[in-house]
Amino acid sequence: MDTVGPDAALAQVELARDGDEEAFAWIVTVHHPDVIRVCFVVTRSRELAEDAAQSTWTQVWRRLKTLRDPTRLRPWILAIAANEARQQMRRERVRRLISPRGSEGSAALDPRHLDLHTALDALSSDDRRLLALRHVGGLTSDEIGALLHSSPAAIRMRLSRLHQRLRRELGDG
C-alpha cells in the first residue's frame, strides 16, 4: 500500500473505526514492523514477539473506537504492543512453571551482540518496555509519559538511569 498523507491516514483510521476491514489492514501494514520490534525488545523472543503482535492487533481492532485522538494512533498502538508483550511474558512464565522445557527454540545470537542481549535480558520487562517505546517506537518523553501516566521528566530520568546502567554493563561508561 502506498504511503499516504496525514489526511488520508486519518481517513483510514476513521474508516477502520467504523469497521472497514481494508482500512484496518492498511493500519496493520503500516504499523506492524514497529509493533514486532517493540514486542521483541520487551520479550527478547521472536516467537513471543509474534504472539504478542497478534494479540496487539486483536486488541487494536476491539478498542479502536475508544481511541480519542486519531492523530495519536501510532503511540497508542505501540503502547498496546508493549503491554501485550509484557502479558505474553507473564503467560510464558506460568507456562514454564507448569511445563518446564529448555530453550531449544532460542535463536542463535550474533556474538557481537551477546553483551547487549545479556544486559537487556537483565532488565525488567517494564524497563525494556520503556526502552522499546523510546528507541524502537521513536516516541518522545511526552508521548511515553502520557501513555504510562507519568510525567515527561520522570520518563527522561528513568531513561537516563537505564542508559547509564546499560553503559556500565557494556563497559562504555
C-alpha positions as CSV (number, residue, x, y, z in Angstrom):
1,M,0.0,0.0,0.0
2,D,1.3,3.3,-0.9
3,T,2.4,6.0,1.5
4,V,-0.4,8.4,2.1
5,G,-0.6,11.9,3.6
6,P,-1.8,12.7,7.1
7,D,-5.3,13.5,6.0
8,A,-5.7,10.2,4.0
9,A,-4.2,8.3,7.0
10,L,-6.8,9.9,9.3
11,A,-9.5,8.9,6.9
12,Q,-8.2,5.3,7.0
13,V,-8.4,5.4,10.8
14,E,-11.9,6.7,10.7
15,L,-13.0,4.0,8.2
16,A,-11.4,1.3,10.4
17,R,-13.2,2.7,13.4
18,D,-16.4,2.2,11.5
19,G,-15.5,-1.4,10.9
20,D,-13.8,-1.2,7.4
21,E,-11.5,-4.2,7.3
22,E,-9.5,-2.9,4.3
23,A,-8.7,0.3,6.2
24,F,-7.7,-1.8,9.3
25,A,-5.5,-3.9,7.1
26,W,-3.8,-0.7,5.9
27,I,-3.2,0.3,9.5
28,V,-1.7,-3.1,10.2
29,T,0.6,-2.9,7.2
30,V,1.9,0.5,8.1
31,H,2.5,-0.2,11.8
32,H,3.2,-4.0,12.0
33,P,7.0,-3.7,11.7
34,D,7.2,-1.3,14.6
35,V,4.8,-3.5,16.7
36,I,7.0,-6.5,16.1
37,R,10.2,-4.6,17.1
38,V,8.6,-3.2,20.3
39,C,7.3,-6.7,21.2
40,F,10.7,-8.3,20.5
41,V,12.6,-5.8,22.7
42,V,10.2,-6.5,25.6
43,T,10.0,-10.3,25.2
44,R,13.5,-11.0,23.8
45,S,12.0,-13.8,21.8
46,R,10.9,-13.9,18.2
47,E,8.1,-16.4,18.9
48,L,6.7,-14.5,21.9
49,A,7.0,-11.2,20.0
50,E,4.9,-12.6,17.1
51,D,2.3,-13.9,19.6
52,A,2.2,-10.5,21.3
53,A,1.9,-8.7,18.0
54,Q,-1.1,-10.9,17.1
55,S,-2.7,-10.1,20.4
56,T,-1.9,-6.4,19.8
57,W,-3.9,-6.4,16.6
58,T,-6.8,-8.1,18.2
59,Q,-6.8,-5.5,20.9
60,V,-6.4,-2.6,18.5
61,W,-9.4,-3.9,16.4
62,R,-11.5,-4.3,19.5
63,R,-10.6,-1.0,21.1
64,L,-10.2,1.2,18.0
65,K,-13.4,3.1,18.7
66,T,-12.0,4.1,22.1
67,L,-9.1,6.0,20.5
68,R,-9.7,9.6,21.5
69,D,-7.3,11.3,19.2
70,P,-6.8,9.5,15.8
71,T,-3.6,11.6,15.2
72,R,-2.1,9.6,18.2
73,L,-2.7,6.2,16.6
74,R,0.9,5.1,16.4
75,P,1.8,5.8,20.1
76,W,-1.5,4.2,21.1
77,I,-0.8,1.1,19.1
78,L,2.8,0.9,20.4
79,A,1.6,1.2,24.0
80,I,-0.8,-1.7,23.4
81,A,2.0,-3.7,21.8
82,A,4.3,-3.1,24.8
83,N,1.6,-4.1,27.2
84,E,0.7,-7.2,25.2
85,A,4.4,-8.2,25.1
86,R,4.5,-7.9,28.9
87,Q,1.4,-10.1,29.2
88,Q,2.8,-12.6,26.8
89,M,5.9,-12.9,29.0
90,R,3.7,-13.4,32.1
91,R,1.8,-16.2,30.3
92,E,5.1,-17.8,29.2
93,R,6.5,-17.7,32.8
94,V,3.3,-19.5,34.0
95,R,3.6,-22.0,31.2
96,R,7.2,-22.7,32.0
97,L,6.3,-23.3,35.7
98,I,3.6,-25.8,34.6
99,S,5.6,-27.4,31.9
100,P,9.4,-26.7,32.1
101,R,11.5,-27.1,29.0
102,G,14.8,-26.0,27.7
103,S,15.5,-23.1,25.4
104,E,15.8,-25.2,22.3
105,G,13.7,-22.7,20.4
106,S,16.0,-19.8,21.1
107,A,17.6,-18.2,18.1
108,A,21.4,-18.2,17.9
109,L,22.8,-14.8,18.8
110,D,25.5,-13.0,17.0
111,P,28.5,-12.9,19.4
112,R,28.9,-9.2,18.7
113,H,25.5,-8.6,20.2
114,L,25.7,-11.1,23.1
115,D,26.7,-8.5,25.7
116,L,23.8,-6.2,24.7
117,H,21.4,-9.1,24.8
118,T,22.6,-10.2,28.2
119,A,22.3,-6.6,29.5
120,L,18.8,-6.2,28.1
121,D,17.7,-9.6,29.5
122,A,18.8,-8.4,32.9
123,L,16.3,-5.5,32.8
124,S,12.7,-5.8,33.9
125,S,10.0,-6.0,31.3
126,D,8.9,-2.6,32.4
127,D,12.4,-1.2,31.7
128,R,12.5,-3.0,28.3
129,R,9.1,-1.6,27.5
130,L,10.3,1.9,28.2
131,L,13.4,1.5,26.1
132,A,11.3,-0.1,23.3
133,L,8.8,2.8,23.2
134,R,11.7,5.3,23.1
135,H,14.2,3.7,20.8
136,V,12.2,1.3,18.7
137,G,8.9,3.2,18.6
138,G,10.6,6.6,18.5
139,L,8.2,8.1,21.0
140,T,9.1,11.3,22.9
141,S,9.2,11.5,26.7
142,D,6.0,13.5,26.5
143,E,4.3,10.7,24.5
144,I,5.6,7.9,26.7
145,G,4.6,9.9,29.8
146,A,1.1,10.2,28.6
147,L,0.9,6.5,27.7
148,L,2.3,5.4,31.1
149,H,0.6,8.0,33.2
150,S,3.9,9.6,34.3
151,S,5.5,13.0,33.8
152,P,7.9,13.6,30.9
153,A,10.6,14.5,33.4
154,A,10.1,11.2,35.2
155,I,10.4,9.3,31.9
156,R,13.5,11.2,31.0
157,M,15.0,10.4,34.4
158,R,14.2,6.7,34.1
159,L,15.6,6.6,30.6
160,S,18.8,8.4,31.7
161,R,19.3,5.9,34.5
162,L,18.6,2.9,32.2
163,H,21.1,4.3,29.6
164,Q,23.7,4.8,32.4
165,R,23.2,1.2,33.6
166,L,23.5,-0.2,30.2
167,R,26.7,1.8,29.5
168,R,28.2,0.5,32.8
169,E,27.3,-3.1,32.0
170,L,28.6,-2.8,28.5
171,G,31.8,-1.1,29.6
172,D,31.1,2.1,27.8
173,G,30.6,4.3,30.8
